[in-house]
Amino acid sequence: MRRYETVFILDPGLDDAACDKEIIKVEELLEKHKGKLLKTDRWGLRRLSYRIKKKTEGYYVLIQFEATSDLVRELERHFKLNEFCLRSLIVQKENEKSAEKDMKSASAEENKDMVEA
């Protein structure tokens, strides 16, 4: 299983109980399809940079999880069909070891360029 994170924006017209219910639906979907929920971070009500469905604000939620690609497709389907979800984005998180390796190689190339100049 790979690590992913999703950010989704809920309709600001929902009350706190309805927002909680929508977040729980996503968490239950992850568990139902054998995904592993790592962290849920509620950013709360924020101003949108542009209007979405005539709304200027939205309730932001970030969820980090581990899942298969089939579960990711099911989660995307859930967001598209959910009338309270204004926008969503799912990204695969980079492996921390490979990220460190990339940083070291980039730093080495940068130092090499400085020596040559």
Biopython code that builds the backbone (N, CA, C, O; Angstrom):
import numpy as np
from Bio.PDB.StructureBuilder import StructureBuilder

atoms = [
    (1, "MET", "N", (0.832, -1.179, 0.000)),
    (1, "MET", "CA", (0.000, 0.000, 0.000)),
    (1, "MET", "C", (0.880, 1.247, 0.000)),
    (1, "MET", "O", (1.958, 1.272, 0.595)),
    (2, "ARG", "N", (0.395, 2.268, -0.678)),
    (2, "ARG", "CA", (1.120, 3.531, -0.772)),
    (2, "ARG", "C", (0.466, 4.583, 0.106)),
    (2, "ARG", "O", (-0.695, 4.469, 0.499)),
    (3, "ARG", "N", (1.251, 5.611, 0.398)),
    (3, "ARG", "CA", (0.743, 6.710, 1.225)),
    (3, "ARG", "C", (0.169, 7.796, 0.327)),
    (3, "ARG", "O", (0.747, 8.146, -0.702)),
    (4, "TYR", "N", (-0.978, 8.321, 0.737)),
    (4, "TYR", "CA", (-1.663, 9.379, 0.011)),
    (4, "TYR", "C", (-2.128, 10.422, 1.005)),
    (4, "TYR", "O", (-2.164, 10.194, 2.214)),
    (5, "GLU", "N", (-2.486, 11.576, 0.457)),
    (5, "GLU", "CA", (-3.220, 12.550, 1.242)),
    (5, "GLU", "C", (-4.258, 13.203, 0.346)),
    (5, "GLU", "O", (-4.051, 13.396, -0.852)),
    (6, "THR", "N", (-5.364, 13.531, 0.958)),
    (6, "THR", "CA", (-6.428, 14.197, 0.226)),
    (6, "THR", "C", (-6.828, 15.466, 0.968)),
    (6, "THR", "O", (-6.874, 15.510, 2.197)),
    (7, "VAL", "N", (-7.109, 16.474, 0.190)),
    (7, "VAL", "CA", (-7.683, 17.708, 0.731)),
    (7, "VAL", "C", (-9.013, 17.874, 0.026)),
    (7, "VAL", "O", (-9.085, 17.814, -1.202)),
    (8, "PHE", "N", (-10.057, 18.081, 0.796)),
    (8, "PHE", "CA", (-11.348, 18.351, 0.176)),
    (8, "PHE", "C", (-12.008, 19.531, 0.874)),
    (8, "PHE", "O", (-11.770, 19.811, 2.049)),
    (9, "ILE", "N", (-12.849, 20.211, 0.098)),
    (9, "ILE", "CA", (-13.514, 21.423, 0.581)),
    (9, "ILE", "C", (-15.007, 21.151, 0.622)),
    (9, "ILE", "O", (-15.621, 20.805, -0.387)),
    (10, "LEU", "N", (-15.576, 21.314, 1.798)),
    (10, "LEU", "CA", (-17.016, 21.099, 1.972)),
    (10, "LEU", "C", (-17.772, 22.418, 1.909)),
    (10, "LEU", "O", (-17.214, 23.485, 2.162)),
    (11, "ASP", "N", (-19.035, 22.325, 1.570)),
    (11, "ASP", "CA", (-19.927, 23.479, 1.476)),
    (11, "ASP", "C", (-19.958, 24.220, 2.817)),
    (11, "ASP", "O", (-20.166, 23.593, 3.856)),
    (12, "PRO", "N", (-19.755, 25.534, 2.814)),
    (12, "PRO", "CA", (-19.745, 26.289, 4.065)),
    (12, "PRO", "C", (-21.126, 26.391, 4.715)),
    (12, "PRO", "O", (-21.228, 26.773, 5.881)),
    (13, "GLY", "N", (-22.176, 26.060, 3.985)),
    (13, "GLY", "CA", (-23.529, 26.117, 4.535)),
    (13, "GLY", "C", (-23.847, 24.970, 5.483)),
    (13, "GLY", "O", (-24.877, 24.996, 6.157)),
    (14, "LEU", "N", (-22.984, 23.968, 5.544)),
    (14, "LEU", "CA", (-23.213, 22.840, 6.447)),
    (14, "LEU", "C", (-22.920, 23.252, 7.888)),
    (14, "LEU", "O", (-21.973, 23.995, 8.145)),
    (15, "ASP", "N", (-23.731, 22.770, 8.820)),
    (15, "ASP", "CA", (-23.428, 23.029, 10.222)),
    (15, "ASP", "C", (-22.337, 22.060, 10.688)),
    (15, "ASP", "O", (-21.943, 21.166, 9.940)),
    (16, "ASP", "N", (-21.856, 22.232, 11.902)),
    (16, "ASP", "CA", (-20.745, 21.416, 12.407)),
    (16, "ASP", "C", (-21.063, 19.924, 12.404)),
    (16, "ASP", "O", (-20.203, 19.109, 12.070)),
    (17, "ALA", "N", (-22.278, 19.565, 12.770)),
    (17, "ALA", "CA", (-22.663, 18.156, 12.812)),
    (17, "ALA", "C", (-22.646, 17.545, 11.413)),
    (17, "ALA", "O", (-22.206, 16.409, 11.236)),
    (18, "ALA", "N", (-23.119, 18.288, 10.430)),
    (18, "ALA", "CA", (-23.146, 17.789, 9.051)),
    (18, "ALA", "C", (-21.725, 17.663, 8.494)),
    (18, "ALA", "O", (-21.430, 16.715, 7.766)),
    (19, "CYS", "N", (-20.844, 18.608, 8.830)),
    (19, "CYS", "CA", (-19.438, 18.518, 8.406)),
    (19, "CYS", "C", (-18.795, 17.276, 9.010)),
    (19, "CYS", "O", (-18.102, 16.527, 8.322)),
    (20, "ASP", "N", (-19.031, 17.065, 10.299)),
    (20, "ASP", "CA", (-18.488, 15.880, 10.962)),
    (20, "ASP", "C", (-18.978, 14.596, 10.293)),
    (20, "ASP", "O", (-18.219, 13.643, 10.116)),
    (21, "LYS", "N", (-20.256, 14.590, 9.927)),
    (21, "LYS", "CA", (-20.842, 13.409, 9.286)),
    (21, "LYS", "C", (-20.175, 13.137, 7.936)),
    (21, "LYS", "O", (-19.910, 11.984, 7.597)),
    (22, "GLU", "N", (-19.904, 14.188, 7.170)),
    (22, "GLU", "CA", (-19.251, 14.020, 5.862)),
    (22, "GLU", "C", (-17.812, 13.517, 6.015)),
    (22, "GLU", "O", (-17.352, 12.688, 5.230)),
    (23, "ILE", "N", (-17.118, 14.016, 7.015)),
    (23, "ILE", "CA", (-15.744, 13.577, 7.266)),
    (23, "ILE", "C", (-15.734, 12.111, 7.704)),
    (23, "ILE", "O", (-14.884, 11.333, 7.270)),
    (24, "ILE", "N", (-16.670, 11.747, 8.556)),
    (24, "ILE", "CA", (-16.779, 10.360, 9.018)),
    (24, "ILE", "C", (-17.082, 9.424, 7.852)),
    (24, "ILE", "O", (-16.583, 8.299, 7.824)),
    (25, "LYS", "N", (-17.896, 9.870, 6.884)),
    (25, "LYS", "CA", (-18.183, 9.048, 5.703)),
    (25, "LYS", "C", (-16.896, 8.716, 4.945)),
    (25, "LYS", "O", (-16.707, 7.582, 4.506)),
    (26, "VAL", "N", (-16.014, 9.707, 4.793)),
    (26, "VAL", "CA", (-14.749, 9.488, 4.089)),
    (26, "VAL", "C", (-13.872, 8.522, 4.884)),
    (26, "VAL", "O", (-13.280, 7.605, 4.315)),
    (27, "GLU", "N", (-13.788, 8.728, 6.197)),
    (27, "GLU", "CA", (-12.980, 7.846, 7.039)),
    (27, "GLU", "C", (-13.504, 6.414, 7.015)),
    (27, "GLU", "O", (-12.722, 5.465, 6.970)),
    (28, "GLU", "N", (-14.830, 6.256, 7.047)),
    (28, "GLU", "CA", (-15.424, 4.918, 6.995)),
    (28, "GLU", "C", (-15.189, 4.259, 5.643)),
    (28, "GLU", "O", (-14.985, 3.047, 5.569)),
    (29, "LEU", "N", (-15.216, 5.049, 4.573)),
    (29, "LEU", "CA", (-14.938, 4.514, 3.242)),
    (29, "LEU", "C", (-13.518, 3.957, 3.185)),
    (29, "LEU", "O", (-13.286, 2.892, 2.613)),
    (30, "LEU", "N", (-12.578, 4.676, 3.777)),
    (30, "LEU", "CA", (-11.187, 4.207, 3.826)),
    (30, "LEU", "C", (-11.081, 2.883, 4.584)),
    (30, "LEU", "O", (-10.426, 1.949, 4.121)),
    (31, "GLU", "N", (-11.720, 2.809, 5.735)),
    (31, "GLU", "CA", (-11.659, 1.603, 6.548)),
    (31, "GLU", "C", (-12.383, 0.432, 5.879)),
    (31, "GLU", "O", (-11.927, -0.708, 5.953)),
    (32, "LYS", "N", (-13.504, 0.716, 5.233)),
    (32, "LYS", "CA", (-14.294, -0.322, 4.581)),
    (32, "LYS", "C", (-13.500, -1.011, 3.468)),
    (32, "LYS", "O", (-13.633, -2.217, 3.261)),
    (33, "HIS", "N", (-12.682, -0.246, 2.759)),
    (33, "HIS", "CA", (-11.894, -0.787, 1.648)),
    (33, "HIS", "C", (-10.462, -1.122, 2.072)),
    (33, "HIS", "O", (-9.549, -1.151, 1.248)),
    (34, "LYS", "N", (-10.286, -1.372, 3.358)),
    (34, "LYS", "CA", (-9.011, -1.818, 3.932)),
    (34, "LYS", "C", (-7.870, -0.816, 3.789)),
    (34, "LYS", "O", (-6.705, -1.199, 3.680)),
    (35, "GLY", "N", (-8.211, 0.456, 3.790)),
    (35, "GLY", "CA", (-7.193, 1.503, 3.821)),
    (35, "GLY", "C", (-6.828, 1.790, 5.270)),
    (35, "GLY", "O", (-7.558, 1.408, 6.184)),
    (36, "LYS", "N", (-5.727, 2.444, 5.476)),
    (36, "LYS", "CA", (-5.287, 2.765, 6.833)),
    (36, "LYS", "C", (-5.288, 4.279, 7.004)),
    (36, "LYS", "O", (-4.534, 4.993, 6.343)),
    (37, "LEU", "N", (-6.134, 4.748, 7.889)),
    (37, "LEU", "CA", (-6.240, 6.174, 8.190)),
    (37, "LEU", "C", (-5.070, 6.571, 9.085)),
    (37, "LEU", "O", (-4.884, 5.999, 10.159)),
    (38, "LEU", "N", (-4.287, 7.546, 8.645)),
    (38, "LEU", "CA", (-3.120, 7.982, 9.419)),
    (38, "LEU", "C", (-3.403, 9.236, 10.223)),
    (38, "LEU", "O", (-3.035, 9.322, 11.394)),
    (39, "LYS", "N", (-4.066, 10.224, 9.591)),
    (39, "LYS", "CA", (-4.294, 11.489, 10.279)),
    (39, "LYS", "C", (-5.422, 12.257, 9.605)),
    (39, "LYS", "O", (-5.520, 12.284, 8.378)),
    (40, "THR", "N", (-6.262, 12.874, 10.405)),
    (40, "THR", "CA", (-7.303, 13.771, 9.898)),
    (40, "THR", "C", (-7.059, 15.142, 10.508)),
    (40, "THR", "O", (-6.976, 15.289, 11.728)),
    (41, "ASP", "N", (-6.947, 16.132, 9.649)),
    (41, "ASP", "CA", (-6.676, 17.492, 10.103)),
    (41, "ASP", "C", (-7.756, 18.414, 9.540)),
    (41, "ASP", "O", (-7.872, 18.587, 8.327)),
    (42, "ARG", "N", (-8.531, 18.992, 10.428)),
    (42, "ARG", "CA", (-9.609, 19.902, 10.024)),
    (42, "ARG", "C", (-9.082, 21.321, 10.038)),
    (42, "ARG", "O", (-8.794, 21.875, 11.099)),
    (43, "TRP", "N", (-8.956, 21.909, 8.859)),
    (43, "TRP", "CA", (-8.438, 23.271, 8.762)),
    (43, "TRP", "C", (-9.524, 24.296, 9.041)),
    (43, "TRP", "O", (-9.226, 25.440, 9.386)),
    (44, "GLY", "N", (-10.772, 23.899, 8.895)),
    (44, "GLY", "CA", (-11.875, 24.796, 9.199)),
    (44, "GLY", "C", (-12.303, 25.658, 8.015)),
    (44, "GLY", "O", (-11.904, 25.432, 6.873)),
    (45, "LEU", "N", (-13.110, 26.631, 8.322)),
    (45, "LEU", "CA", (-13.680, 27.524, 7.312)),
    (45, "LEU", "C", (-12.628, 28.526, 6.840)),
    (45, "LEU", "O", (-12.033, 29.242, 7.645)),
    (46, "ARG", "N", (-12.408, 28.567, 5.530)),
    (46, "ARG", "CA", (-11.426, 29.482, 4.945)),
    (46, "ARG", "C", (-11.998, 30.115, 3.692)),
    (46, "ARG", "O", (-12.907, 29.581, 3.057)),
    (47, "ARG", "N", (-11.446, 31.256, 3.359)),
    (47, "ARG", "CA", (-11.862, 31.975, 2.150)),
    (47, "ARG", "C", (-11.250, 31.277, 0.937)),
    (47, "ARG", "O", (-10.078, 30.900, 0.952)),
    (48, "LEU", "N", (-12.056, 31.109, -0.116)),
    (48, "LEU", "CA", (-11.581, 30.514, -1.360)),
    (48, "LEU", "C", (-10.883, 31.580, -2.199)),
    (48, "LEU", "O", (-11.231, 32.758, -2.122)),
    (49, "SER", "N", (-9.914, 31.177, -2.987)),
    (49, "SER", "CA", (-9.207, 32.149, -3.827)),
    (49, "SER", "C", (-10.058, 32.544, -5.045)),
    (49, "SER", "O", (-9.828, 33.587, -5.657)),
    (50, "TYR", "N", (-11.033, 31.709, -5.384)),
    (50, "TYR", "CA", (-11.990, 32.036, -6.447)),
    (50, "TYR", "C", (-13.303, 31.330, -6.124)),
    (50, "TYR", "O", (-13.327, 30.365, -5.360)),
    (51, "ARG", "N", (-14.381, 31.813, -6.706)),
    (51, "ARG", "CA", (-15.702, 31.227, -6.436)),
    (51, "ARG", "C", (-15.803, 29.808, -6.974)),
    (51, "ARG", "O", (-15.353, 29.504, -8.079)),
    (52, "ILE", "N", (-16.403, 28.955, -6.166)),
    (52, "ILE", "CA", (-16.704, 27.590, -6.589)),
    (52, "ILE", "C", (-18.184, 27.366, -6.283)),
    (52, "ILE", "O", (-18.608, 27.463, -5.132)),
    (53, "LYS", "N", (-18.956, 27.071, -7.308)),
    (53, "LYS", "CA", (-20.403, 26.873, -7.154)),
    (53, "LYS", "C", (-21.042, 28.038, -6.398)),
    (53, "LYS", "O", (-21.878, 27.842, -5.517)),
    (54, "LYS", "N", (-20.629, 29.252, -6.761)),
    (54, "LYS", "CA", (-21.140, 30.506, -6.195)),
    (54, "LYS", "C", (-20.819, 30.687, -4.708)),
    (54, "LYS", "O", (-21.464, 31.485, -4.028)),
    (55, "LYS", "N", (-19.836, 29.959, -4.207)),
    (55, "LYS", "CA", (-19.421, 30.068, -2.802)),
    (55, "LYS", "C", (-18.081, 30.787, -2.734)),
    (55, "LYS", "O", (-17.230, 30.607, -3.605)),
    (56, "THR", "N", (-17.896, 31.600, -1.702)),
    (56, "THR", "CA", (-16.630, 32.304, -1.518)),
    (56, "THR", "C", (-15.827, 31.730, -0.349)),
    (56, "THR", "O", (-14.674, 32.113, -0.147)),
    (57, "GLU", "N", (-16.421, 30.817, 0.420)),
    (57, "GLU", "CA", (-15.757, 30.155, 1.532)),
    (57, "GLU", "C", (-15.986, 28.661, 1.449)),
    (57, "GLU", "O", (-16.896, 28.196, 0.763)),
    (58, "GLY", "N", (-15.148, 27.909, 2.156)),
    (58, "GLY", "CA", (-15.313, 26.465, 2.204)),
    (58, "GLY", "C", (-14.675, 25.907, 3.456)),
    (58, "GLY", "O", (-13.794, 26.532, 4.046)),
    (59, "TYR", "N", (-15.122, 24.725, 3.865)),
    (59, "TYR", "CA", (-14.588, 24.039, 5.040)),
    (59, "TYR", "C", (-13.546, 23.035, 4.560)),
    (59, "TYR", "O", (-13.885, 22.045, 3.912)),
    (60, "TYR", "N", (-12.277, 23.290, 4.877)),
    (60, "TYR", "CA", (-11.162, 22.475, 4.390)),
    (60, "TYR", "C", (-10.854, 21.323, 5.346)),
    (60, "TYR", "O", (-10.885, 21.483, 6.566)),
    (61, "VAL", "N", (-10.555, 20.150, 4.760)),
    (61, "VAL", "CA", (-10.177, 18.967, 5.537)),
    (61, "VAL", "C", (-9.020, 18.278, 4.832)),
    (61, "VAL", "O", (-9.048, 18.103, 3.613)),
    (62, "LEU", "N", (-8.000, 17.885, 5.592)),
    (62, "LEU", "CA", (-6.859, 17.122, 5.081)),
    (62, "LEU", "C", (-6.862, 15.757, 5.751)),
    (62, "LEU", "O", (-6.943, 15.658, 6.976)),
    (63, "ILE", "N", (-6.773, 14.696, 4.938)),
    (63, "ILE", "CA", (-6.689, 13.338, 5.479)),
    (63, "ILE", "C", (-5.480, 12.652, 4.865)),
    (63, "ILE", "O", (-5.320, 12.638, 3.644)),
    (64, "GLN", "N", (-4.626, 12.079, 5.716)),
    (64, "GLN", "CA", (-3.486, 11.287, 5.267)),
    (64, "GLN", "C", (-3.838, 9.819, 5.491)),
    (64, "GLN", "O", (-4.377, 9.452, 6.535)),
    (65, "PHE", "N", (-3.525, 8.978, 4.493)),
    (65, "PHE", "CA", (-3.907, 7.576, 4.590)),
    (65, "PHE", "C", (-3.008, 6.699, 3.732)),
    (65, "PHE", "O", (-2.257, 7.192, 2.890)),
    (66, "GLU", "N", (-3.095, 5.394, 3.957)),
    (66, "GLU", "CA", (-2.432, 4.399, 3.129)),
    (66, "GLU", "C", (-3.521, 3.605, 2.439)),
    (66, "GLU", "O", (-4.526, 3.248, 3.054)),
    (67, "ALA", "N", (-3.314, 3.324, 1.131)),
    (67, "ALA", "CA", (-4.365, 2.647, 0.385)),
    (67, "ALA", "C", (-3.818, 2.052, -0.907)),
    (67, "ALA", "O", (-2.680, 2.304, -1.302)),
    (68, "THR", "N", (-4.666, 1.257, -1.549)),
    (68, "THR", "CA", (-4.372, 0.736, -2.877)),
    (68, "THR", "C", (-4.930, 1.710, -3.914)),
    (68, "THR", "O", (-5.702, 2.609, -3.580)),
    (69, "SER", "N", (-4.537, 1.527, -5.161)),
    (69, "SER", "CA", (-5.027, 2.426, -6.214)),
    (69, "SER", "C", (-6.535, 2.263, -6.429)),
    (69, "SER", "O", (-7.205, 3.217, -6.826)),
    (70, "ASP", "N", (-7.071, 1.077, -6.175)),
    (70, "ASP", "CA", (-8.519, 0.870, -6.305)),
    (70, "ASP", "C", (-9.283, 1.732, -5.302)),
    (70, "ASP", "O", (-10.321, 2.305, -5.630)),
    (71, "LEU", "N", (-8.770, 1.817, -4.096)),
    (71, "LEU", "CA", (-9.414, 2.642, -3.072)),
    (71, "LEU", "C", (-9.348, 4.120, -3.444)),
    (71, "LEU", "O", (-10.294, 4.865, -3.191)),
    (72, "VAL", "N", (-8.247, 4.544, -4.036)),
    (72, "VAL", "CA", (-8.116, 5.944, -4.456)),
    (72, "VAL", "C", (-9.181, 6.269, -5.500)),
    (72, "VAL", "O", (-9.810, 7.325, -5.441)),
    (73, "ARG", "N", (-9.381, 5.360, -6.456)),
    (73, "ARG", "CA", (-10.424, 5.585, -7.476)),
    (73, "ARG", "C", (-11.815, 5.647, -6.835)),
    (73, "ARG", "O", (-12.649, 6.457, -7.239)),
    (74, "GLU", "N", (-12.063, 4.801, -5.847)),
    (74, "GLU", "CA", (-13.357, 4.810, -5.162)),
    (74, "GLU", "C", (-13.551, 6.106, -4.377)),
    (74, "GLU", "O", (-14.659, 6.640, -4.313)),
    (75, "LEU", "N", (-12.482, 6.603, -3.787)),
    (75, "LEU", "CA", (-12.549, 7.858, -3.044)),
    (75, "LEU", "C", (-12.821, 9.034, -3.988)),
    (75, "LEU", "O", (-13.613, 9.918, -3.662)),
    (76, "GLU", "N", (-12.171, 9.049, -5.151)),
    (76, "GLU", "CA", (-12.437, 10.095, -6.148)),
    (76, "GLU", "C", (-13.897, 10.049, -6.588)),
    (76, "GLU", "O", (-14.541, 11.088, -6.740)),
    (77, "ARG", "N", (-14.412, 8.843, -6.791)),
    (77, "ARG", "CA", (-15.820, 8.669, -7.175)),
    (77, "ARG", "C", (-16.740, 9.230, -6.085)),
    (77, "ARG", "O", (-17.725, 9.906, -6.381)),
    (78, "HIS", "N", (-16.410, 8.946, -4.834)),
    (78, "HIS", "CA", (-17.208, 9.445, -3.708)),
    (78, "HIS", "C", (-17.265, 10.975, -3.709)),
    (78, "HIS", "O", (-18.331, 11.564, -3.527)),
    (79, "PHE", "N", (-16.113, 11.607, -3.915)),
    (79, "PHE", "CA", (-16.073, 13.073, -3.916)),
    (79, "PHE", "C", (-16.889, 13.652, -5.070)),
    (79, "PHE", "O", (-17.572, 14.661, -4.897)),
    (80, "LYS", "N", (-16.824, 13.025, -6.244)),
    (80, "LYS", "CA", (-17.578, 13.536, -7.399)),
    (80, "LYS", "C", (-19.078, 13.434, -7.188)),
    (80, "LYS", "O", (-19.830, 14.301, -7.634)),
    (81, "LEU", "N", (-19.520, 12.381, -6.510)),
    (81, "LEU", "CA", (-20.949, 12.169, -6.304)),
    (81, "LEU", "C", (-21.496, 12.920, -5.082)),
    (81, "LEU", "O", (-22.711, 13.068, -4.946)),
    (82, "ASN", "N", (-20.629, 13.388, -4.207)),
    (82, "ASN", "CA", (-21.054, 14.061, -2.984)),
    (82, "ASN", "C", (-21.444, 15.507, -3.304)),
    (82, "ASN", "O", (-20.610, 16.294, -3.753)),
    (83, "GLU", "N", (-22.684, 15.844, -3.076)),
    (83, "GLU", "CA", (-23.179, 17.181, -3.398)),
    (83, "GLU", "C", (-22.615, 18.265, -2.480)),
    (83, "GLU", "O", (-22.665, 19.445, -2.828)),
    (84, "PHE", "N", (-22.082, 17.893, -1.318)),
    (84, "PHE", "CA", (-21.543, 18.868, -0.376)),
    (84, "PHE", "C", (-20.046, 19.125, -0.572)),
    (84, "PHE", "O", (-19.485, 20.019, 0.062)),
    (85, "CYS", "N", (-19.404, 18.355, -1.437)),
    (85, "CYS", "CA", (-17.978, 18.515, -1.681)),
    (85, "CYS", "C", (-17.781, 19.484, -2.848)),
    (85, "CYS", "O", (-18.175, 19.190, -3.977)),
    (86, "LEU", "N", (-17.171, 20.637, -2.572)),
    (86, "LEU", "CA", (-16.949, 21.630, -3.613)),
    (86, "LEU", "C", (-15.757, 21.250, -4.488)),
    (86, "LEU", "O", (-15.831, 21.367, -5.711)),
    (87, "ARG", "N", (-14.658, 20.797, -3.879)),
    (87, "ARG", "CA", (-13.443, 20.403, -4.600)),
    (87, "ARG", "C", (-12.712, 19.342, -3.793)),
    (87, "ARG", "O", (-12.867, 19.252, -2.576)),
    (88, "SER", "N", (-11.912, 18.539, -4.490)),
    (88, "SER", "CA", (-11.071, 17.566, -3.799)),
    (88, "SER", "C", (-9.800, 17.335, -4.606)),
    (88, "SER", "O", (-9.762, 17.542, -5.819)),
    (89, "LEU", "N", (-8.776, 16.905, -3.906)),
    (89, "LEU", "CA", (-7.508, 16.586, -4.536)),
    (89, "LEU", "C", (-6.882, 15.444, -3.762)),
    (89, "LEU", "O", (-6.810, 15.484, -2.534)),
    (90, "ILE", "N", (-6.425, 14.419, -4.480)),
    (90, "ILE", "CA", (-5.740, 13.288, -3.865)),
    (90, "ILE", "C", (-4.365, 13.204, -4.497)),
    (90, "ILE", "O", (-4.240, 13.161, -5.721)),
    (91, "VAL", "N", (-3.328, 13.181, -3.664)),
    (91, "VAL", "CA", (-1.959, 13.073, -4.166)),
    (91, "VAL", "C", (-1.241, 11.944, -3.444)),
    (91, "VAL", "O", (-1.504, 11.654, -2.277)),
    (92, "GLN", "N", (-0.323, 11.315, -4.174)),
    (92, "GLN", "CA", (0.498, 10.269, -3.576)),
    (92, "GLN", "C", (1.677, 10.945, -2.897)),
    (92, "GLN", "O", (2.355, 11.778, -3.498)),
    (93, "LYS", "N", (1.917, 10.590, -1.664)),
    (93, "LYS", "CA", (3.038, 11.174, -0.931)),
    (93, "LYS", "C", (4.318, 10.475, -1.343)),
    (93, "LYS", "O", (4.343, 9.265, -1.570)),
    (94, "GLU", "N", (5.361, 11.246, -1.434)),
    (94, "GLU", "CA", (6.653, 10.713, -1.820)),
    (94, "GLU", "C", (7.267, 9.958, -0.648)),
    (94, "GLU", "O", (7.110, 10.350, 0.509)),
    (95, "ASN", "N", (7.964, 8.876, -0.958)),
    (95, "ASN", "CA", (8.665, 8.111, 0.056)),
    (95, "ASN", "C", (9.747, 8.994, 0.670)),
    (95, "ASN", "O", (10.512, 9.622, -0.061)),
    (96, "GLU", "N", (9.823, 9.052, 1.976)),
    (96, "GLU", "CA", (10.762, 9.952, 2.645)),
    (96, "GLU", "C", (12.214, 9.622, 2.316)),
    (96, "GLU", "O", (13.035, 10.530, 2.183)),
    (97, "LYS", "N", (12.542, 8.344, 2.184)),
    (97, "LYS", "CA", (13.917, 7.958, 1.866)),
    (97, "LYS", "C", (14.316, 8.439, 0.478)),
    (97, "LYS", "O", (15.420, 8.950, 0.287)),
    (98, "SER", "N", (13.413, 8.276, -0.500)),
    (98, "SER", "CA", (13.736, 8.724, -1.852)),
    (98, "SER", "C", (13.786, 10.248, -1.930)),
    (98, "SER", "O", (14.538, 10.801, -2.732)),
    (99, "ALA", "N", (13.003, 10.921, -1.115)),
    (99, "ALA", "CA", (13.031, 12.384, -1.092)),
    (99, "ALA", "C", (14.378, 12.876, -0.560)),
    (99, "ALA", "O", (14.947, 13.832, -1.088)),
    (100, "GLU", "N", (14.883, 12.220, 0.487)),
    (100, "GLU", "CA", (16.193, 12.597, 1.028)),
    (100, "GLU", "C", (17.286, 12.346, -0.003)),
    (100, "GLU", "O", (18.199, 13.157, -0.157)),
    (101, "LYS", "N", (17.191, 11.221, -0.706)),
    (101, "LYS", "CA", (18.170, 10.873, -1.732)),
    (101, "LYS", "C", (18.169, 11.922, -2.845)),
    (101, "LYS", "O", (19.232, 12.340, -3.304)),
    (102, "ASP", "N", (16.994, 12.344, -3.276)),
    (102, "ASP", "CA", (16.872, 13.372, -4.316)),
    (102, "ASP", "C", (17.479, 14.691, -3.856)),
    (102, "ASP", "O", (18.145, 15.377, -4.632)),
    (103, "MET", "N", (17.249, 15.045, -2.598)),
    (103, "MET", "CA", (17.794, 16.291, -2.057)),
    (103, "MET", "C", (19.323, 16.245, -2.037)),
    (103, "MET", "O", (19.981, 17.231, -2.369)),
    (104, "LYS", "N", (19.886, 15.098, -1.645)),
    (104, "LYS", "CA", (21.342, 14.956, -1.588)),
    (104, "LYS", "C", (21.954, 15.032, -2.982)),
    (104, "LYS", "O", (22.979, 15.684, -3.178)),
    (105, "SER", "N", (21.328, 14.368, -3.950)),
    (105, "SER", "CA", (21.872, 14.394, -5.313)),
    (105, "SER", "C", (21.744, 15.791, -5.927)),
    (105, "SER", "O", (22.628, 16.222, -6.668)),
    (106, "ALA", "N", (20.668, 16.490, -5.630)),
    (106, "ALA", "CA", (20.497, 17.858, -6.132)),
    (106, "ALA", "C", (21.542, 18.779, -5.508)),
    (106, "ALA", "O", (22.100, 19.647, -6.180)),
    (107, "SER", "N", (21.796, 18.582, -4.226)),
    (107, "SER", "CA", (22.797, 19.388, -3.537)),
    (107, "SER", "C", (24.191, 19.117, -4.095)),
    (107, "SER", "O", (24.988, 20.041, -4.260)),
    (108, "ALA", "N", (24.486, 17.842, -4.387)),
    (108, "ALA", "CA", (25.789, 17.480, -4.947)),
    (108, "ALA", "C", (25.972, 18.102, -6.328)),
    (108, "ALA", "O", (27.057, 18.592, -6.644)),
    (109, "GLU", "N", (24.932, 18.090, -7.150)),
    (109, "GLU", "CA", (25.001, 18.691, -8.488)),
    (109, "GLU", "C", (25.181, 20.200, -8.388)),
    (109, "GLU", "O", (25.911, 20.797, -9.180)),
    (110, "GLU", "N", (24.525, 20.806, -7.429)),
    (110, "GLU", "CA", (24.651, 22.249, -7.238)),
    (110, "GLU", "C", (26.064, 22.618, -6.833)),
    (110, "GLU", "O", (26.617, 23.603, -7.323)),
    (111, "ASN", "N", (26.653, 21.833, -5.941)),
    (111, "ASN", "CA", (28.035, 22.080, -5.521)),
    (111, "ASN", "C", (29.010, 21.880, -6.683)),
    (111, "ASN", "O", (29.985, 22.618, -6.822)),
    (112, "LYS", "N", (28.738, 20.886, -7.504)),
    (112, "LYS", "CA", (29.585, 20.606, -8.668)),
    (112, "LYS", "C", (29.545, 21.791, -9.633)),
    (112, "LYS", "O", (30.580, 22.197, -10.161)),
    (113, "ASP", "N", (28.360, 22.343, -9.861)),
    (113, "ASP", "CA", (28.212, 23.494, -10.760)),
    (113, "ASP", "C", (28.963, 24.713, -10.220)),
    (113, "ASP", "O", (29.532, 25.488, -10.989)),
    (114, "MET", "N", (28.962, 24.875, -8.918)),
    (114, "MET", "CA", (29.634, 26.026, -8.312)),
    (114, "MET", "C", (31.150, 25.894, -8.453)),
    (114, "MET", "O", (31.838, 26.895, -8.652)),
    (115, "VAL", "N", (31.678, 24.672, -8.352)),
    (115, "VAL", "CA", (33.106, 24.436, -8.468)),
    (115, "VAL", "C", (33.576, 24.696, -9.901)),
    (115, "VAL", "O", (34.643, 25.270, -10.120)),
    (116, "GLU", "N", (32.763, 24.264, -10.877)),
    (116, "GLU", "CA", (33.110, 24.416, -12.281)),
    (116, "GLU", "C", (33.092, 25.874, -12.724)),
    (116, "GLU", "O", (33.829, 26.254, -13.634)),
    (117, "ALA", "N", (32.268, 26.682, -12.099)),
    (117, "ALA", "CA", (32.136, 28.092, -12.517)),
    (117, "ALA", "C", (33.245, 28.934, -12.030)),
    (117, "ALA", "O", (33.272, 30.135, -12.300)),
]
sb = StructureBuilder()
sb.init_structure("model")
sb.init_model(0)
sb.init_chain("A")
sb.init_seg("    ")
for serial, (resi, resn, name, xyz) in enumerate(atoms, 1):
    if name == "N":
        sb.init_residue(resn, " ", resi, " ")
    sb.init_atom(name, np.array(xyz, "f"), 0.0, 1.0, " ", f" {name:<3s}", serial, name[0])
structure = sb.get_structure()
